[in-house]
Amino acid sequence: MSDATGRTGFRVTHTKPVGERRAIVHEMMRELDPKAVEYWARENTNIVVEDEVLDRAFVNDGTGKFVRATSMQQVLDYGQSRVDRLSSPLREDKPDKKGKMRGGTVTTSMFVAHLPKSMCREVPDFYGKGRSRWIARDRDEAQRYFTDVVRFLGNNVVPGGFGAILGFDIQHSETTPHIQLLADTFADDPKHEGNLRPEWSRAYAAHRDVRGEDGKMVTGREKLERYQDDLKAYMVERGWPVEREVDALRHDKTATKATYGALRDERRDLDEKREQLKADREELIRDGEDLEREEYRVSLARKQVEKDRATARDEGRHEGYEQGHEEGLAQGRAEVQRLQQAAREQALRAQTAAQEAEQHLVSVKTARPLSGEQARRFFADGVELFASSLVKEINDPAVKALIEAKRQVYLTFAKSSGFGEQMKSMTTYKDPVRERDLKRHEHRQRRVEHNVRDVVANLAPSDGQDTEREGDGYSL
Protein backbone atom coordinates (compact mmCIF):
# COMPACT_ATOMS: atom_id res chain seq x y z
CA MET A 1 0.00 0.00 0.00
CA SER A 2 0.99 3.66 -0.37
CA ASP A 3 2.48 5.82 2.41
CA ALA A 4 -0.19 8.48 1.80
CA THR A 5 -3.07 8.92 4.17
CA GLY A 6 -6.05 6.74 3.27
CA ARG A 7 -9.20 8.82 3.37
CA THR A 8 -12.69 7.90 2.30
CA GLY A 9 -15.82 9.93 1.75
CA PHE A 10 -18.15 11.17 -0.95
CA ARG A 11 -19.51 14.39 -2.39
CA VAL A 12 -23.15 14.68 -3.41
CA THR A 13 -24.99 17.35 -5.39
CA HIS A 14 -28.67 17.52 -6.30
CA THR A 15 -30.68 18.99 -9.17
CA LYS A 16 -34.36 19.47 -9.96
CA PRO A 17 -34.94 19.29 -13.75
CA VAL A 18 -34.89 15.75 -15.13
CA GLY A 19 -33.50 17.23 -18.35
CA GLU A 20 -30.17 17.99 -16.65
CA ARG A 21 -29.42 14.26 -16.47
CA ARG A 22 -28.42 14.24 -20.11
CA ALA A 23 -25.55 16.67 -19.49
CA ILE A 24 -24.45 14.76 -16.38
CA VAL A 25 -24.34 11.44 -18.23
CA HIS A 26 -22.61 13.07 -21.20
CA GLU A 27 -19.64 13.94 -18.98
CA MET A 28 -19.83 10.91 -16.67
CA MET A 29 -19.87 8.25 -19.42
CA ARG A 30 -17.94 10.16 -22.06
CA GLU A 31 -15.82 7.08 -22.94
CA LEU A 32 -18.91 5.65 -24.71
CA ASP A 33 -18.78 8.40 -27.35
CA PRO A 34 -15.51 9.58 -28.99
CA LYS A 35 -17.07 13.00 -29.64
CA ALA A 36 -17.88 13.36 -25.95
CA VAL A 37 -14.27 12.50 -25.05
CA GLU A 38 -13.04 15.14 -27.49
CA TYR A 39 -15.45 17.75 -26.09
CA TRP A 40 -14.70 17.17 -22.40
CA ALA A 41 -10.95 16.94 -22.99
CA ARG A 42 -11.13 20.51 -24.30
CA GLU A 43 -13.18 21.60 -21.29
CA ASN A 44 -11.16 19.76 -18.62
CA THR A 45 -7.39 19.69 -19.11
CA ASN A 46 -7.00 17.11 -16.33
CA ILE A 47 -8.44 14.40 -18.59
CA VAL A 48 -5.85 11.98 -20.01
CA VAL A 49 -7.47 10.94 -23.29
CA GLU A 50 -5.35 7.82 -23.81
CA ASP A 51 -6.59 6.45 -20.47
CA GLU A 52 -10.29 6.81 -21.35
CA VAL A 53 -10.22 3.14 -22.42
CA LEU A 54 -9.72 2.23 -18.74
CA ASP A 55 -13.03 3.81 -17.68
CA ARG A 56 -16.02 1.55 -17.08
CA ALA A 57 -19.69 2.54 -17.40
CA PHE A 58 -22.53 0.56 -15.77
CA VAL A 59 -26.32 0.84 -16.05
CA ASN A 60 -29.12 -0.57 -13.89
CA ASP A 61 -30.69 -3.55 -15.66
CA GLY A 62 -34.06 -2.89 -14.00
CA THR A 63 -33.67 -5.49 -11.27
CA GLY A 64 -31.24 -3.55 -9.08
CA LYS A 65 -28.22 -5.19 -10.71
CA PHE A 66 -25.68 -3.41 -12.88
CA VAL A 67 -24.35 -4.37 -16.31
CA ARG A 68 -21.84 -2.73 -18.64
CA ALA A 69 -23.47 0.16 -20.51
CA THR A 70 -23.10 0.40 -24.27
CA SER A 71 -24.72 3.83 -24.67
CA MET A 72 -25.60 6.86 -22.56
CA GLN A 73 -29.23 6.58 -23.63
CA GLN A 74 -29.64 3.36 -21.63
CA VAL A 75 -29.15 5.30 -18.39
CA LEU A 76 -31.55 8.06 -19.45
CA ASP A 77 -34.21 5.57 -20.55
CA TYR A 78 -34.06 3.68 -17.25
CA GLY A 79 -34.34 6.96 -15.35
CA GLN A 80 -37.37 8.00 -17.42
CA SER A 81 -39.06 4.67 -16.73
CA ARG A 82 -38.94 5.52 -13.02
CA VAL A 83 -40.25 9.04 -13.63
CA ASP A 84 -43.22 7.47 -15.43
CA ARG A 85 -44.02 5.46 -12.29
CA LEU A 86 -44.48 8.52 -10.05
CA SER A 87 -47.86 8.62 -8.31
CA SER A 88 -48.03 12.41 -8.67
CA PRO A 89 -46.56 14.83 -11.22
CA LEU A 90 -43.29 16.62 -10.58
CA ARG A 91 -43.60 20.16 -9.23
CA GLU A 92 -41.79 23.07 -10.86
CA ASP A 93 -40.21 25.99 -9.00
CA LYS A 94 -42.40 29.01 -8.32
CA PRO A 95 -41.36 32.46 -7.07
CA ASP A 96 -41.87 33.09 -3.36
CA LYS A 97 -42.69 36.47 -1.79
CA LYS A 98 -39.10 37.60 -2.32
CA GLY A 99 -39.01 36.44 -5.93
CA LYS A 100 -36.79 33.41 -5.30
CA MET A 101 -37.68 30.23 -7.17
CA ARG A 102 -38.65 27.51 -4.70
CA GLY A 103 -40.82 24.46 -4.23
CA GLY A 104 -39.77 22.36 -7.22
CA THR A 105 -39.19 18.62 -6.91
CA VAL A 106 -35.55 17.55 -6.51
CA THR A 107 -35.26 14.61 -8.90
CA THR A 108 -31.59 13.70 -9.25
CA SER A 109 -28.49 13.14 -7.09
CA MET A 110 -24.88 12.93 -8.29
CA PHE A 111 -22.30 11.21 -6.07
CA VAL A 112 -18.51 11.35 -6.47
CA ALA A 113 -16.08 9.24 -4.39
CA HIS A 114 -12.30 9.03 -4.86
CA LEU A 115 -9.95 6.09 -4.39
CA PRO A 116 -7.92 6.55 -1.16
CA LYS A 117 -4.34 7.72 -1.71
CA SER A 118 -3.19 4.65 0.25
CA MET A 119 -4.37 2.57 -2.73
CA CYS A 120 -2.71 4.79 -5.36
CA ARG A 121 0.70 5.37 -6.85
CA GLU A 122 1.85 8.97 -7.27
CA VAL A 123 3.11 10.33 -10.59
CA PRO A 124 4.89 13.54 -9.49
CA ASP A 125 4.65 16.73 -11.57
CA PHE A 126 2.42 15.03 -14.16
CA TYR A 127 0.39 18.22 -14.69
CA GLY A 128 3.33 20.53 -14.13
CA LYS A 129 5.58 21.31 -11.22
CA GLY A 130 3.89 20.59 -7.92
CA ARG A 131 0.82 18.91 -9.47
CA SER A 132 0.90 15.15 -9.17
CA ARG A 133 -1.34 12.55 -10.70
CA TRP A 134 -2.48 9.52 -8.70
CA ILE A 135 -3.19 6.21 -10.45
CA ALA A 136 -4.54 2.99 -8.99
CA ARG A 137 -1.90 0.50 -7.83
CA ASP A 138 -4.26 -2.29 -8.79
CA ARG A 139 -7.30 -1.53 -10.96
CA ASP A 140 -9.04 -4.78 -9.97
CA GLU A 141 -8.64 -3.84 -6.33
CA ALA A 142 -9.96 -0.37 -7.12
CA GLN A 143 -12.99 -1.98 -8.80
CA ARG A 144 -13.75 -3.93 -5.61
CA TYR A 145 -13.36 -0.78 -3.50
CA PHE A 146 -15.79 1.19 -5.66
CA THR A 147 -18.20 -1.76 -5.59
CA ASP A 148 -18.28 -1.42 -1.81
CA VAL A 149 -18.96 2.31 -2.21
CA VAL A 150 -21.97 1.51 -4.43
CA ARG A 151 -23.12 -1.12 -1.96
CA PHE A 152 -22.95 1.35 0.95
CA LEU A 153 -24.79 4.12 -0.94
CA GLY A 154 -27.53 1.75 -2.12
CA ASN A 155 -28.09 0.33 1.36
CA ASN A 156 -27.69 3.45 3.49
CA VAL A 157 -28.02 6.72 1.54
CA VAL A 158 -30.03 6.61 -1.71
CA PRO A 159 -33.71 6.70 -0.64
CA GLY A 160 -34.88 4.27 -3.32
CA GLY A 161 -32.06 1.80 -2.74
CA PHE A 162 -30.29 0.06 -5.61
CA GLY A 163 -33.32 0.46 -7.86
CA ALA A 164 -32.89 4.25 -7.69
CA ILE A 165 -29.26 4.09 -8.85
CA LEU A 166 -29.54 4.77 -12.58
CA GLY A 167 -25.89 4.05 -13.37
CA PHE A 168 -22.30 4.77 -12.43
CA ASP A 169 -18.90 5.15 -14.04
CA ILE A 170 -15.49 4.16 -12.65
CA GLN A 171 -12.90 6.57 -14.06
CA HIS A 172 -9.12 6.20 -14.26
CA SER A 173 -8.53 9.01 -16.76
CA GLU A 174 -8.19 12.07 -14.48
CA THR A 175 -6.06 13.21 -11.55
CA THR A 176 -7.34 10.55 -9.14
CA PRO A 177 -9.33 7.35 -9.75
CA HIS A 178 -12.94 7.98 -8.77
CA ILE A 179 -16.51 6.85 -9.24
CA GLN A 180 -19.43 8.99 -10.40
CA LEU A 181 -22.87 7.64 -9.51
CA LEU A 182 -26.21 8.97 -10.78
CA ALA A 183 -29.37 8.27 -8.75
CA ASP A 184 -32.90 9.58 -8.54
CA THR A 185 -34.64 10.63 -5.31
CA PHE A 186 -37.68 8.36 -5.71
CA ALA A 187 -38.76 5.49 -3.45
CA ASP A 188 -41.78 3.19 -3.23
CA ASP A 189 -45.05 4.97 -2.46
CA PRO A 190 -46.70 3.06 0.42
CA LYS A 191 -50.12 4.48 -0.51
CA HIS A 192 -49.94 3.45 -4.18
CA GLU A 193 -48.57 -0.01 -4.82
CA GLY A 194 -46.19 -0.17 -7.75
CA ASN A 195 -45.74 3.61 -7.87
CA LEU A 196 -42.97 5.88 -6.62
CA ARG A 197 -42.84 9.18 -4.76
CA PRO A 198 -40.03 11.74 -4.20
CA GLU A 199 -38.11 11.23 -0.94
CA TRP A 200 -35.33 13.80 -1.22
CA SER A 201 -36.13 15.72 1.97
CA ARG A 202 -36.47 12.51 3.98
CA ALA A 203 -32.97 11.44 2.93
CA TYR A 204 -31.02 14.69 2.55
CA ALA A 205 -32.89 17.53 4.31
CA ALA A 206 -35.01 18.17 7.39
CA HIS A 207 -38.22 16.10 7.40
CA ARG A 208 -40.97 15.94 9.98
CA ASP A 209 -40.80 12.13 10.11
CA VAL A 210 -37.04 11.99 10.78
CA ARG A 211 -36.20 13.11 14.32
CA GLY A 212 -33.32 12.67 16.74
CA GLU A 213 -33.33 11.37 20.29
CA ASP A 214 -34.21 14.87 21.51
CA GLY A 215 -37.36 14.85 19.39
CA LYS A 216 -36.09 17.56 17.04
CA MET A 217 -35.98 17.14 13.28
CA VAL A 218 -32.58 15.99 12.03
CA THR A 219 -31.08 18.59 9.69
CA GLY A 220 -29.67 17.82 6.28
CA ARG A 221 -26.16 18.63 7.50
CA GLU A 222 -26.47 16.20 10.39
CA LYS A 223 -27.67 13.48 8.03
CA LEU A 224 -24.74 14.03 5.67
CA GLU A 225 -22.23 13.94 8.55
CA ARG A 226 -23.75 10.67 9.74
CA TYR A 227 -23.53 9.19 6.23
CA GLN A 228 -19.85 10.14 6.02
CA ASP A 229 -19.05 8.65 9.44
CA ASP A 230 -20.94 5.47 8.61
CA LEU A 231 -19.07 5.13 5.30
CA LYS A 232 -15.70 5.40 7.04
CA ALA A 233 -16.72 2.79 9.62
CA TYR A 234 -18.03 0.51 6.87
CA MET A 235 -14.83 0.74 4.83
CA VAL A 236 -12.65 0.09 7.88
CA GLU A 237 -14.81 -2.93 8.68
CA ARG A 238 -14.38 -4.16 5.10
CA GLY A 239 -10.62 -4.04 5.60
CA TRP A 240 -9.77 -1.15 3.31
CA PRO A 241 -6.69 0.95 4.21
CA VAL A 242 -8.54 4.06 5.32
CA GLU A 243 -8.45 5.99 8.59
CA ARG A 244 -11.58 7.19 10.33
CA GLU A 245 -9.74 10.16 11.83
CA VAL A 246 -6.36 11.21 10.41
CA ASP A 247 -3.79 11.84 13.16
CA ALA A 248 -1.02 13.88 11.59
CA LEU A 249 1.42 13.01 14.39
CA ARG A 250 0.90 9.24 14.28
CA HIS A 251 0.69 8.95 10.49
CA ASP A 252 4.13 7.96 9.21
CA LYS A 253 5.80 5.49 6.85
CA THR A 254 6.11 2.87 9.62
CA ALA A 255 4.14 2.13 12.73
CA THR A 256 7.05 1.18 14.95
CA LYS A 257 7.47 2.60 18.39
CA ALA A 258 10.95 3.90 17.59
CA THR A 259 9.71 5.89 14.59
CA TYR A 260 6.83 7.27 16.60
CA GLY A 261 9.26 8.54 19.23
CA ALA A 262 11.43 10.17 16.60
CA LEU A 263 8.44 12.18 15.43
CA ARG A 264 8.99 14.49 18.40
CA ASP A 265 12.20 15.59 16.79
CA GLU A 266 11.86 19.01 15.18
CA ARG A 267 12.87 17.82 11.74
CA ARG A 268 10.37 15.01 11.77
CA ASP A 269 7.70 17.39 12.95
CA LEU A 270 8.41 19.74 10.06
CA ASP A 271 8.42 16.87 7.57
CA GLU A 272 5.10 15.67 8.87
CA LYS A 273 3.56 19.12 8.58
CA ARG A 274 4.84 19.37 5.05
CA GLU A 275 3.28 16.02 4.15
CA GLN A 276 0.02 17.06 5.76
CA LEU A 277 0.01 20.31 3.80
CA LYS A 278 0.72 18.37 0.63
CA ALA A 279 -2.19 16.01 1.31
CA ASP A 280 -4.49 18.93 2.07
CA ARG A 281 -3.39 20.66 -1.12
CA GLU A 282 -4.15 17.56 -3.18
CA GLU A 283 -7.56 17.32 -1.56
CA LEU A 284 -8.28 20.97 -2.35
CA ILE A 285 -7.24 20.42 -5.98
CA ARG A 286 -9.49 17.37 -6.15
CA ASP A 287 -12.42 19.29 -4.67
CA GLY A 288 -11.80 22.08 -7.14
CA GLU A 289 -11.85 19.62 -10.02
CA ASP A 290 -15.14 18.21 -8.76
CA LEU A 291 -16.62 21.70 -8.60
CA GLU A 292 -15.26 22.51 -12.06
CA ARG A 293 -16.81 19.34 -13.44
CA GLU A 294 -20.13 20.22 -11.83
CA GLU A 295 -20.00 23.72 -13.36
CA TYR A 296 -19.46 22.22 -16.81
CA ARG A 297 -22.41 19.90 -16.35
CA VAL A 298 -24.66 22.67 -15.03
CA SER A 299 -23.77 24.90 -17.99
CA LEU A 300 -24.50 22.16 -20.49
CA ALA A 301 -27.61 21.12 -18.60
CA ARG A 302 -29.00 24.65 -18.62
CA LYS A 303 -28.64 24.80 -22.38
CA GLN A 304 -30.43 21.45 -22.68
CA VAL A 305 -33.22 22.57 -20.33
CA GLU A 306 -33.75 25.79 -22.32
CA LYS A 307 -33.90 23.72 -25.49
CA ASP A 308 -36.40 21.31 -23.90
CA ARG A 309 -38.50 24.22 -22.61
CA ALA A 310 -38.58 25.81 -26.06
CA THR A 311 -39.63 22.48 -27.57
CA ALA A 312 -42.30 22.09 -24.91
CA ARG A 313 -43.63 25.57 -25.62
CA ASP A 314 -43.79 24.81 -29.34
CA GLU A 315 -45.54 21.51 -28.70
CA GLY A 316 -47.93 23.20 -26.29
CA ARG A 317 -48.86 25.80 -28.86
CA HIS A 318 -49.35 23.09 -31.47
CA GLU A 319 -51.66 21.13 -29.17
CA GLY A 320 -53.54 24.33 -28.38
CA TYR A 321 -54.13 24.94 -32.07
CA GLU A 322 -55.30 21.39 -32.68
CA GLN A 323 -57.66 21.32 -29.70
CA GLY A 324 -59.11 24.77 -30.43
CA HIS A 325 -58.58 25.96 -26.89
CA GLU A 326 -61.21 28.60 -26.08
CA GLU A 327 -58.77 30.88 -24.33
CA GLY A 328 -56.48 30.85 -27.33
CA LEU A 329 -59.38 31.61 -29.65
CA ALA A 330 -60.49 34.55 -27.53
CA GLN A 331 -56.99 35.96 -27.42
CA GLY A 332 -56.63 35.46 -31.17
CA ARG A 333 -59.88 37.30 -31.90
CA ALA A 334 -58.91 40.15 -29.59
CA GLU A 335 -55.50 40.42 -31.26
CA VAL A 336 -57.04 40.42 -34.74
CA GLN A 337 -59.50 43.14 -33.72
CA ARG A 338 -56.65 45.21 -32.31
CA LEU A 339 -54.63 44.80 -35.52
CA GLN A 340 -57.65 45.65 -37.66
CA GLN A 341 -58.28 48.82 -35.66
CA ALA A 342 -54.62 49.80 -35.96
CA ALA A 343 -54.76 49.15 -39.70
CA ARG A 344 -57.90 51.29 -40.05
CA GLU A 345 -56.21 54.15 -38.21
CA GLN A 346 -53.12 53.79 -40.37
CA ALA A 347 -55.23 53.74 -43.53
CA LEU A 348 -57.04 56.89 -42.38
CA ARG A 349 -53.73 58.65 -41.77
CA ALA A 350 -52.47 57.51 -45.17
CA GLN A 351 -55.65 58.74 -46.84
CA THR A 352 -55.30 62.14 -45.15
CA ALA A 353 -51.64 62.33 -46.20
CA ALA A 354 -52.62 61.44 -49.77
CA GLN A 355 -55.20 64.23 -49.86
CA GLU A 356 -52.68 66.74 -48.53
CA ALA A 357 -50.11 65.58 -51.09
CA GLU A 358 -52.66 65.96 -53.88
CA GLN A 359 -53.46 69.51 -52.76
CA HIS A 360 -49.75 70.28 -52.67
CA LEU A 361 -49.30 69.01 -56.24
CA VAL A 362 -52.19 71.14 -57.43
CA SER A 363 -50.73 74.20 -55.75
CA VAL A 364 -47.32 73.49 -57.28
CA LYS A 365 -48.79 73.09 -60.75
CA THR A 366 -50.82 76.29 -60.53
CA ALA A 367 -48.16 78.37 -58.80
CA ARG A 368 -47.22 81.48 -60.76
CA PRO A 369 -43.49 82.21 -61.20
CA LEU A 370 -41.93 85.29 -59.58
CA SER A 371 -41.75 88.50 -61.61
CA GLY A 372 -38.37 90.01 -62.41
CA GLU A 373 -38.77 92.69 -59.74
CA GLN A 374 -39.81 90.14 -57.10
CA ALA A 375 -36.79 87.97 -57.91
CA ARG A 376 -34.46 90.99 -57.53
CA ARG A 377 -36.05 91.86 -54.21
CA PHE A 378 -35.78 88.30 -52.82
CA PHE A 379 -32.17 88.01 -53.95
CA ALA A 380 -31.18 91.37 -52.41
CA ASP A 381 -32.91 90.54 -49.10
CA GLY A 382 -31.14 87.20 -48.98
CA VAL A 383 -27.75 88.84 -49.54
CA GLU A 384 -28.45 91.35 -46.75
CA LEU A 385 -29.50 88.64 -44.25
CA PHE A 386 -26.58 86.37 -45.03
CA ALA A 387 -24.01 89.18 -44.83
CA SER A 388 -25.45 90.45 -41.52
CA SER A 389 -25.32 86.97 -39.94
CA LEU A 390 -21.68 86.53 -41.00
CA VAL A 391 -20.60 89.93 -39.65
CA LYS A 392 -22.04 89.13 -36.18
CA GLU A 393 -19.69 86.13 -35.83
CA ILE A 394 -16.52 87.90 -37.12
CA ASN A 395 -14.19 90.13 -35.07
CA ASP A 396 -11.45 90.64 -37.65
CA PRO A 397 -11.87 94.11 -39.31
CA ALA A 398 -10.25 92.90 -42.54
CA VAL A 399 -12.69 90.03 -42.89
CA LYS A 400 -15.62 92.33 -42.09
CA ALA A 401 -14.46 94.69 -44.84
CA LEU A 402 -14.26 91.79 -47.30
CA ILE A 403 -17.82 90.70 -46.43
CA GLU A 404 -19.07 94.28 -46.89
CA ALA A 405 -17.38 94.50 -50.31
CA LYS A 406 -18.97 91.23 -51.41
CA ARG A 407 -22.36 92.44 -50.20
CA GLN A 408 -22.11 95.58 -52.35
CA VAL A 409 -21.04 93.53 -55.39
CA TYR A 410 -24.07 91.20 -55.11
CA LEU A 411 -26.48 94.09 -54.51
CA THR A 412 -25.11 95.90 -57.58
CA PHE A 413 -25.47 92.68 -59.60
CA ALA A 414 -29.13 92.37 -58.49
CA LYS A 415 -29.89 95.81 -60.00
CA SER A 416 -28.08 95.14 -63.29
CA SER A 417 -29.54 93.76 -66.53
CA GLY A 418 -27.24 90.74 -66.21
CA PHE A 419 -29.30 89.55 -63.24
CA GLY A 420 -32.36 89.12 -65.45
CA GLU A 421 -30.39 87.16 -68.05
CA GLN A 422 -28.99 84.92 -65.30
CA MET A 423 -32.45 84.19 -63.92
CA LYS A 424 -33.77 83.34 -67.40
CA SER A 425 -30.96 80.86 -68.02
CA MET A 426 -31.61 79.22 -64.65
CA THR A 427 -35.31 79.00 -65.42
CA THR A 428 -34.57 77.37 -68.78
CA TYR A 429 -32.47 74.77 -66.96
CA LYS A 430 -34.80 74.14 -64.02
CA ASP A 431 -38.12 73.96 -65.86
CA PRO A 432 -37.48 70.44 -67.26
CA VAL A 433 -36.23 69.32 -63.83
CA ARG A 434 -39.32 70.78 -62.19
CA GLU A 435 -41.55 69.05 -64.73
CA ARG A 436 -39.84 65.72 -64.14
CA ASP A 437 -40.19 66.05 -60.36
CA LEU A 438 -43.88 66.85 -60.75
CA LYS A 439 -44.41 63.69 -62.80
CA ARG A 440 -42.66 61.61 -60.16
CA HIS A 441 -44.83 63.08 -57.43
CA GLU A 442 -47.94 62.37 -59.48
CA HIS A 443 -46.86 58.74 -59.97
CA ARG A 444 -46.21 58.28 -56.24
CA GLN A 445 -49.54 59.91 -55.44
CA ARG A 446 -51.37 57.43 -57.66
CA ARG A 447 -49.60 54.51 -55.93
CA VAL A 448 -50.51 55.83 -52.48
CA GLU A 449 -54.16 56.25 -53.48
CA HIS A 450 -54.21 52.71 -54.89
CA ASN A 451 -52.71 51.25 -51.69
CA VAL A 452 -55.13 53.17 -49.50
CA ARG A 453 -58.10 51.85 -51.50
CA ASP A 454 -56.77 48.28 -51.11
CA VAL A 455 -56.36 48.64 -47.36
CA VAL A 456 -59.81 50.14 -46.90
CA ALA A 457 -61.35 47.40 -49.04
CA ASN A 458 -59.63 44.66 -47.03
CA LEU A 459 -60.82 46.17 -43.76
CA ALA A 460 -64.44 46.24 -44.84
CA PRO A 461 -66.67 44.22 -42.43
CA SER A 462 -67.21 40.61 -43.62
CA ASP A 463 -70.52 38.78 -43.65
CA GLY A 464 -69.32 36.55 -40.80
CA GLN A 465 -68.90 33.47 -42.96
CA ASP A 466 -65.07 33.41 -42.83
CA THR A 467 -64.36 34.67 -39.33
CA GLU A 468 -63.64 31.16 -38.02
CA ARG A 469 -62.10 28.28 -39.88
CA GLU A 470 -63.85 25.13 -38.85
CA GLY A 471 -61.57 22.30 -37.73
CA ASP A 472 -58.34 24.34 -37.72
CA GLY A 473 -58.53 25.16 -34.04
CA TYR A 474 -57.96 28.87 -34.45
CA SER A 475 -59.85 31.89 -35.77
CA LEU A 476 -59.08 35.20 -37.35
C-alpha positions, -999 to 999 in steps of 0.1 A, spaced: 0 0 0 10 37 -4 25 58 24 -2 85 18 -31 89 42 -60 67 33 -92 88 34 -127 79 23 -158 99 18 -181 112 -10 -195 144 -24 -232 147 -34 -250 174 -54 -287 175 -63 -307 190 -92 -344 195 -100 -349 193 -137 -349 158 -151 -335 172 -183 -302 180 -167 -294 143 -165 -284 142 -201 -256 167 -195 -244 148 -164 -243 114 -182 -226 131 -212 -196 139 -190 -198 109 -167 -199 83 -194 -179 102 -221 -158 71 -229 -189 56 -247 -188 84 -274 -155 96 -290 -171 130 -296 -179 134 -259 -143 125 -251 -130 151 -275 -154 178 -261 -147 172 -224 -109 169 -230 -111 205 -243 -132 216 -213 -112 198 -186 -74 197 -191 -70 171 -163 -84 144 -186 -59 120 -200 -75 109 -233 -54 78 -238 -66 64 -205 -103 68 -213 -102 31 -224 -97 22 -187 -130 38 -177 -160 15 -171 -197 25 -174 -225 6 -158 -263 8 -161 -291 -6 -139 -307 -35 -157 -341 -29 -140 -337 -55 -113 -312 -35 -91 -282 -52 -107 -257 -34 -129 -244 -44 -163 -218 -27 -186 -235 2 -205 -231 4 -243 -247 38 -247 -256 69 -226 -292 66 -236 -296 34 -216 -292 53 -184 -316 81 -195 -342 56 -205 -341 37 -172 -343 70 -153 -374 80 -174 -391 47 -167 -389 55 -130 -402 90 -136 -432 75 -154 -440 55 -123 -445 85 -100 -479 86 -83 -480 124 -87 -466 148 -112 -433 166 -106 -436 202 -92 -418 231 -109 -402 260 -90 -424 290 -83 -414 325 -71 -419 331 -34 -427 365 -18 -391 376 -23 -390 364 -59 -368 334 -53 -377 302 -72 -386 275 -47 -408 245 -42 -398 224 -72 -392 186 -69 -355 175 -65 -353 146 -89 -316 137 -92 -285 131 -71 -249 129 -83 -223 112 -61 -185 114 -65 -161 92 -44 -123 90 -49 -100 61 -44 -79 66 -12 -43 77 -17 -32 47 2 -44 26 -27 -27 48 -54 7 54 -69 19 90 -73 31 103 -106 49 135 -95 47 167 -116 24 150 -142 4 182 -147 33 205 -141 56 213 -112 39 206 -79 8 189 -95 9 152 -92 -13 126 -107 -25 95 -87 -32 62 -104 -45 30 -90 -19 5 -78 -43 -23 -88 -73 -15 -110 -90 -48 -100 -86 -38 -63 -100 -4 -71 -130 -20 -88 -138 -39 -56 -134 -8 -35 -158 12 -57 -182 -18 -56 -183 -14 -18 -190 23 -22 -220 15 -44 -231 -11 -20 -230 14 9 -248 41 -9 -275 18 -21 -281 3 14 -277 34 35 -280 67 15 -300 66 -17 -337 67 -6 -349 43 -33 -321 18 -27 -303 1 -56 -333 5 -79 -329 42 -77 -293 41 -89 -295 48 -126 -259 41 -134 -223 48 -124 -189 51 -140 -155 42 -127 -129 66 -141 -91 62 -143 -85 90 -168 -82 121 -145 -61 132 -115 -73 106 -91 -93 73 -98 -129 80 -88 -165 68 -92 -194 90 -104 -229 76 -95 -262 90 -108 -294 83 -87 -329 96 -85 -346 106 -53 -377 84 -57 -388 55 -34 -418 32 -32 -450 50 -25 -467 31 4 -501 45 -5 -499 34 -42 -486 0 -48 -462 -2 -78 -457 36 -79 -430 59 -66 -428 92 -48 -400 117 -42 -381 112 -9 -353 138 -12 -361 157 20 -365 125 40 -330 114 29 -310 147 25 -329 175 43 -350 182 74 -382 161 74 -410 159 100 -408 121 101 -370 120 108 -362 131 143 -333 127 167 -333 114 203 -342 149 215 -374 149 194 -361 176 170 -360 171 133 -326 160 120 -311 186 97 -297 178 63 -262 186 75 -265 162 104 -277 135 80 -247 140 57 -222 139 86 -238 107 97 -235 92 62 -198 101 60 -191 87 94 -209 55 86 -191 51 53 -157 54 70 -167 28 96 -180 5 69 -148 7 48 -127 1 79 -148 -29 87 -144 -42 51 -106 -40 56 -98 -11 33 -67 9 42 -85 41 53 -84 60 86 -116 72 103 -97 102 118 -64 112 104 -38 118 132 -10 139 116 14 130 144 9 92 143 7 90 105 41 80 92 58 55 69 61 29 96 41 21 127 71 12 150 75 26 184 109 39 176 97 59 146 68 73 166 93 85 192 114 102 166 84 122 154 90 145 184 122 156 168 119 190 152 129 178 117 104 150 118 77 174 129 84 197 101 84 169 76 51 157 89 36 191 86 48 194 50 33 160 41 0 171 58 0 203 38 7 184 6 -22 160 13 -45 189 21 -34 207 -11 -42 176 -32 -76 173 -16 -83 210 -24 -72 204 -60 -95 174 -61 -124 193 -47 -118 221 -71 -118 196 -100 -151 182 -88 -166 217 -86 -153 225 -121 -168 193 -134 -201 202 -118 -200 237 -134 -195 222 -168 -224 199 -163 -247 227 -150 -238 249 -180 -245 222 -205 -276 211 -186 -290 247 -186 -286 248 -224 -304 215 -227 -332 226 -203 -338 258 -223 -339 237 -255 -364 213 -239 -385 242 -226 -386 258 -261 -396 225 -276 -423 221 -249 -436 256 -256 -438 248 -293 -455 215 -287 -479 232 -263 -489 258 -289 -494 231 -315 -517 211 -292 -535 243 -284 -541 249 -321 -553 214 -327 -577 213 -297 -591 248 -304 -586 260 -269 -612 286 -261 -588 309 -243 -565 308 -273 -594 316 -296 -605 346 -275 -570 360 -274 -566 355 -312 -599 373 -319 -589 402 -296 -555 404 -313 -570 404 -347 -595 431 -337 -566 452 -323 -546 448 -355 -576 457 -377 -583 488 -357 -546 498 -360 -548 492 -397 -579 513 -400 -562 542 -382 -531 538 -404 -552 537 -435 -570 569 -424 -537 587 -418 -525 575 -452 -556 587 -468 -553 621 -451 -516 623 -462 -526 614 -498 -552 642 -499 -527 667 -485 -501 656 -511 -527 660 -539 -535 695 -528 -497 703 -527 -493 690 -562 -522 711 -574 -507 742 -558 -473 735 -573 -488 731 -608 -508 763 -605 -482 784 -588 -472 815 -608 -435 822 -612 -419 853 -596 -417 885 -616 -384 900 -624 -388 927 -597 -398 901 -571 -368 880 -579 -345 910 -575 -361 919 -542 -358 883 -528 -322 880 -540 -312 914 -524 -329 905 -491 -311 872 -490 -278 888 -495 -284 913 -467 -295 886 -442 -266 864 -450 -240 892 -448 -255 904 -415 -253 870 -399 -217 865 -410 -206 899 -396 -220 891 -362 -197 861 -358 -165 879 -371 -142 901 -351 -115 906 -377 -119 941 -393 -102 929 -425 -127 900 -429 -156 923 -421 -145 947 -448 -143 918 -473 -178 907 -464 -191 943 -469 -174 945 -503 -190 912 -514 -224 924 -502 -221 956 -523 -210 935 -554 -241 912 -551 -265 941 -545 -251 959 -576 -255 927 -596 -291 924 -585 -299 958 -600 -281 951 -633 -295 938 -665 -272 907 -662 -293 895 -632 -324 891 -655 -304 872 -680 -290 849 -653 -324 842 -639 -338 833 -674 -310 809 -680 -316 792 -646 -353 790 -654 -346 774 -688 -325 748 -670 -348 741 -640 -381 740 -659 -375 704 -673 -362 693 -638 -393 708 -622 -416 690 -647 -398 657 -641 -402 660 -604 -439 668 -607 -444 637 -628 -427 616 -602 -448 631 -574 -479 624 -595 -469 587 -600 -462 583 -562 -495 599 -554 -514 574 -577 -496 545 -559 -505 558 -525 -542 562 -535 -542 527 -549 -527 512 -517 -551 532 -495 -581 519 -515 -568 483 -511 -564 486 -474 -598 501 -469 -614 474 -490 -596 447 -470 -608 462 -438 -644 462 -448 -667 442 -424 -672 406 -436 -705 388 -437 -693 365 -408 -689 335 -430 -651 334 -428 -644 347 -393 -636 312 -380 -621 283 -399 -639 251 -388 -616 223 -377 -583 243 -377 -585 252 -340 -580 289 -344 -599 319 -358 -591 352 -373 
